[in-house]
Each structure stands twice: as structure tokens, then as C-alpha cells.
């Protein structure tokens, strides 16, 4: 009898909790509708299919949207500089920048109803930031320019083509490429020297390209191979010509990380920002991101077959690992620009 009562109590508690959550969401939705708009930074239509999410928020909740694209560091600087004159409500930053934003005191916490389904490594314990999707560092190779595509970091050293990595020290994608190389070469969050040595060797060979690895340069054939997030690489491949490019996760190691939403502490439309985060972490929001080649952070989301077919085989990801020491990586990123200049780029200037 006691067991029956205990189960009954648990069911009642569960139903009560669901009712509270539903009431809270209804209240949040109403407040967001009243605000009627949301301004984002670093969440453009072309990145990870944000377009569909903004369209859904507009159709379902009447939120007008506008984005200004910028880097993770720029987003945080904008929040800090504008303060009470905020022109942005929500941003999307590389995982390493989430703790930085919290330390600078420019975020406000909000835990969505799917909070428990987000891995611990992918969120701030108080809800100031959480990954909405994962990205894994990948190679994209122009098959018309390189006849034997590299499948590992070691392969890069043995090639004769230009390697493009982007703006190291500034862009989260480029910084993450360095950490991925460090993982593969025996380093870690506090020891990126193995990666710097690898890129220094490429620089000595005259094979480190300064060209930005964007879709326009890839399409023009100005990039022989680039190191990008898998979702960007796959998106660029399919937009240009699926057969023209090969995309692989390097077989000797990679970094799985992602991008996190941060809600501006000074947001003029805070409820719209919270509702946006709620939607991003819902099943529909996660599927939208996957349509943009970004793997959902929640592993209990069932993707439609046509979406699953866009992504790389799961077995390629067994070598990828997440950041385990955020503090150490944050410390490394603060000096990465200087280290990149002194340990790598110096060899291009000789």
C-alpha cells in the first residue's frame, strides 16, 4: 500500500510540475508577444539554418527579428559597451566564450524546460549559457585541386597544398581548430604547443594560406582545403557542389564543441530572448539546426531521414572529444593570438 501511495504521490508531483511549467511557458509567451521583437548578434540566416528558427518564431509568436553578424568576442564586447542602451537581446558564441561572458557580467540566466537533457559539459550550471548544437572540427577538401584528400592532421604535413584555418585568436572556429589539432597531437586545453608546432611546420613550408575560408572563396577555387566546423563544411559543400568537395572528421583526433546562446543582461526584450532559447532547445528548434548541418545538443531528438542524410556518419565522430577544462582553455585563448604570431606566423615573414 505504501508503494502505491508513493507512486501516486510521484505522479501527482509530476503532473503538478508539468502544470507549473505549462503556466510558466504561457506567461513567458505572452510577455514575449508583448515585446514583439528580438534582436540577435552572431545568428545570421545562413549560419546553422537560423533562418528557419527566426521564421518559426515570427509565425508562431509574432516576433520581428533582426541580426547583426559578428564574432563571439565582438558580441560580448557589444553587450558590455552598450549596457542600458542595449541594441541586442541574444547572441550565439563559441563554447569557450560562454564562461568569459559570465565573468564579465553581461549575461542573465534562463534554464529552458529541456535543461536536464543538455549534457553537463555543454552548459553553465546556473543557466547563463548552454550549447544549442554541436560542431566538430572537420576538413573540407576541393577534389578538383587535391587528388588525395587528407584524412588526418598528420596527412597535412605530408601534402603539397595550401591549408586554410582562418583568423586564429579572433574567430571561435579557428581557435577550435587549433585545440582539435592539439588533441590529435597529444596536447590539451592547457598545452597547445603540439598544434602550434604543426602549423609552424606548414608555415615553414609556405603552405599556410591567409585566405578566409568562406563559401565565396571556396566556390572560386581559392581554397584548396580548409579546417572548419562540420556544419559549415557540409553546408558549403552542398551549396556549391556536393561532388566537388570531400568533408571528413580527421581520424587522429578532433574537438567536439559548439555554440551557446547568451542572453544580454541588459536586453530590452528579455522575454523574447528567453522564448527564443526555449524554442532553440525544443525538438523543432533542434531539427531546424540539424537542417543547417549542426548536430543537436540533445541526443533524444529524432531527426527526419532527409535531415539525417545530410550529416556525416556517426562513426567518424568517435575520435572527437569535448573540452574538459574550460578554465584552462579560456586561459589559452587569451594568449592564442600572440602565440600564433610568435610561434607560427613569424615563419611566413622570413
MARROGU-562432 format. One record per residue (C-alpha): x, y, z. Coordinates in steps of 0.5 Angstrom, whole numbers, padded with zeros to 4 digits, always signed. Layout:
XYZ;...
***
This chain:
+0000+0000+0000;+0006+0005+0002;+0009+0003-0005;+0002+0005-0009;+0002+0012-0005;+0009+0013-0006;+0008+0012-0014;+0001+0016-0013;+0005+0022-0010;+0010+0022-0015;+0005+0022-0021;+0002+0028-0017;+0008+0032-0017;+0010+0030-0024;+0003+0033-0026;+0004+0039-0022;+0011+0040-0024;+0008+0040-0032;+0002+0044-0030;+0007+0050-0027;+0012+0049-0033;+0006+0050-0038;+0004+0056-0034;+0011+0059-0034;+0011+0058-0041;+0005+0061-0043;+0007+0067-0038;+0013+0068-0042;+0010+0067-0049;+0005+0073-0047;+0011+0077-0045;+0015+0076-0051;+0009+0077-0055;+0008+0084-0052;+0015+0086-0053;+0014+0083-0060;+0021+0083-0063;+0028+0080-0062;+0035+0083-0064;+0041+0078-0064;+0048+0078-0066;+0052+0073-0069;+0046+0069-0071;+0045+0070-0079;+0040+0067-0083;+0046+0063-0087;+0049+0060-0080;+0047+0053-0078;+0040+0055-0081;+0038+0060-0076;+0033+0063-0082;+0028+0057-0080;+0028+0059-0073;+0027+0066-0074;+0021+0065-0079;+0018+0060-0074;+0019+0065-0068;+0016+0070-0073;+0010+0066-0075;+0008+0062-0068;+0010+0068-0063;+0009+0075-0068;+0017+0076-0066;+0020+0081-0071;+0027+0079-0072;+0034+0083-0074;+0041+0080-0073;+0048+0083-0074;+0053+0078-0075;+0060+0079-0071;+0065+0074-0068;+0064+0072-0061;+0069+0077-0058;+0065+0082-0061;+0058+0080-0058;+0061+0080-0051;+0064+0087-0052;+0058+0090-0055;+0054+0087-0049;+0059+0090-0044;+0060+0097-0048;+0052+0099-0049;+0050+0097-0042;+0043+0100-0041;+0043+0102-0048;+0043+0095-0051;+0041+0094-0058;+0042+0086-0058;+0038+0081-0054;+0041+0075-0055;+0048+0072-0058;+0051+0066-0060;+0058+0065-0058;+0063+0059-0058;+0063+0055-0052;+0070+0058-0050;+0067+0065-0050;+0061+0063-0045;+0065+0063-0039;+0068+0069-0041;+0061+0073-0042;+0059+0070-0035;+0066+0073-0032;+0065+0080-0035;+0058+0080-0032;+0054+0081-0039;+0049+0075-0038;+0043+0073-0035;+0041+0066-0033;+0035+0062-0036;+0034+0055-0036;+0029+0052-0041;+0025+0046-0040;+0029+0042-0044;+0035+0043-0039;+0036+0036-0036;+0037+0034-0043;+0043+0038-0044;+0050+0035-0042;+0053+0038-0036;+0060+0039-0040;+0055+0044-0045;+0052+0048-0040;+0053+0053-0035;+0051+0050-0028;+0046+0057-0027;+0044+0057-0034;+0048+0063-0036;+0050+0060-0043;+0049+0053-0046;+0050+0050-0053;+0045+0049-0057;+0048+0045-0062;+0055+0042-0063;+0060+0043-0068;+0066+0038-0069;+0073+0041-0073;+0073+0038-0080;+0077+0038-0086;+0074+0041-0093;+0078+0039-0099;+0077+0041-0106;+0077+0035-0110;+0079+0039-0116;+0085+0042-0113;+0087+0036-0109;+0087+0029-0111;+0089+0025-0105;+0084+0028-0099;+0088+0029-0093;+0084+0025-0087;+0089+0026-0081;+0093+0032-0078;+0099+0028-0080;+0097+0028-0087;+0097+0036-0087;+0104+0035-0086;+0106+0031-0092;+0102+0035-0097;+0104+0040-0102;+0097+0044-0102;+0095+0051-0098;+0092+0050-0091;+0087+0055-0089;+0085+0056-0082;+0082+0063-0081;+0083+0068-0076;+0087+0065-0070;+0086+0069-0064;+0080+0072-0066;+0075+0067-0069;+0072+0061-0065;+0072+0057-0071;+0080+0058-0072;+0081+0058-0065;+0078+0051-0064;+0082+0048-0070;+0088+0049-0066;+0085+0046-0060;+0083+0040-0064;+0090+0039-0067;+0093+0040-0060;+0088+0034-0058;+0091+0030-0064;+0098+0031-0063;+0098+0030-0056;+0096+0036-0053;+0090+0039-0049;+0087+0045-0046;+0093+0048-0043;+0098+0045-0048;+0097+0048-0055;+0104+0047-0057;+0104+0041-0061;+0099+0044-0065;+0103+0051-0066;+0109+0046-0068;+0104+0043-0073;+0102+0050-0076;+0109+0053-0075;+0112+0047-0080;+0106+0049-0085;+0108+0056-0085;+0116+0054-0086;+0114+0050-0092;+0110+0056-0094;+0103+0052-0094;+0099+0056-0089;+0094+0060-0093;+0092+0067-0091;+0085+0067-0095;+0079+0067-0091;+0075+0060-0091;+0069+0063-0093;+0064+0060-0098;+0065+0065-0103;+0073+0064-0103;+0071+0056-0103;+0067+0057-0109;+0072+0061-0113;+0077+0056-0112;+0082+0060-0108;+0082+0055-0102;+0085+0048-0103;+0083+0045-0096;+0080+0049-0090;+0079+0047-0083;+0072+0049-0081;+0066+0046-0076;+0063+0040-0080;+0056+0044-0080;+0060+0050-0084;+0064+0045-0089;+0058+0041-0090;+0053+0047-0092;+0059+0050-0096;+0060+0043-0100;+0052+0042-0101;+0051+0050-0103;+0057+0050-0108;+0057+0043-0111;+0057+0036-0107;+0061+0032-0111;+0067+0038-0112;+0069+0037-0104;+0070+0032-0099;+0069+0033-0092;+0072+0029-0086;+0073+0029-0079;+0081+0028-0078;+0082+0021-0076;+0087+0022-0071;+0083+0027-0067;+0078+0033-0066;+0075+0037-0062;+0067+0037-0061;+0064+0043-0058;+0059+0048-0061;+0056+0055-0060;+0052+0057-0054;+0046+0062-0053;+0048+0068-0048;+0042+0073-0046;+0044+0080-0045;+0044+0082-0038;+0041+0089-0041;+0037+0086-0046;+0031+0091-0048;+0027+0084-0050;+0029+0079-0045;+0023+0075-0045;+0023+0074-0053;+0030+0072-0052;+0028+0067-0047;+0023+0065-0051;+0028+0064-0057;+0032+0060-0052;+0027+0056-0050;+0025+0054-0058;+0032+0053-0060;+0033+0047-0055;+0026+0044-0057;+0025+0039-0061;+0023+0043-0067;+0029+0048-0066;+0034+0042-0065;+0031+0040-0072;+0032+0047-0075;+0039+0047-0073;+0040+0040-0076;+0038+0042-0083;+0043+0047-0082;+0048+0041-0081;+0049+0043-0074;+0048+0037-0069;+0043+0038-0064;+0046+0038-0057;+0040+0034-0054;+0041+0027-0056;+0034+0024-0055;+0031+0028-0061;+0029+0024-0067;+0032+0027-0074;+0028+0026-0080;+0031+0022-0085;+0032+0027-0090;+0036+0031-0085;+0040+0025-0082;+0042+0024-0089;+0046+0031-0089;+0050+0029-0084;+0057+0025-0083;+0057+0018-0081;+0057+0018-0073;+0063+0013-0073;+0067+0019-0076;+0066+0022-0069;+0069+0017-0064;+0075+0021-0064;+0072+0027-0062;+0072+0030-0055;+0069+0036-0052;+0073+0041-0048;+0074+0038-0041;+0078+0044-0037;+0074+0051-0039;+0079+0055-0035;+0085+0052-0038;+0082+0053-0045;+0080+0060-0043;+0087+0062-0041;+0090+0059-0047;+0085+0063-0052;+0087+0070-0048;+0094+0069-0051;+0093+0065-0057;+0093+0071-0062;+0100+0073-0059;+0103+0065-0059;+0100+0065-0066;+0104+0071-0068;+0111+0069-0065;+0110+0061-0066;+0107+0061-0073;+0106+0067-0077;+0114+0069-0076;+0116+0063-0080;+0112+0066-0086;+0115+0073-0085;+0122+0070-0087;
***
